[in-house]
Amino acid sequence: MVDSVIDMLGPNADMLSEVLIDMGRTHNQRGVRLEHYPAFGIALIEAFRKLDKHFTRETELCWRHVYLGVSSDMGKSAIQ
């Protein structure tokens, strides 16, 4: 899923937003709530840190930015 999100960044931003809102809806139906998103983001970034020996503070900031956008779009379905 992460690869798909990265591939859609840029020129497909509108399509990516729609996909993420739909994914958020699916997560909501399975019991995932908005308050779960921050903890998952932290865990995801920590996993990247462990897997990438070249992981830097700059890399972390970039991933935080990406995750903020992804979780923001996914969270939109929770307030619709």
Order of alpha helices (4+ residues) and beta strands (2+ residues): alpha-alpha-alpha-alpha
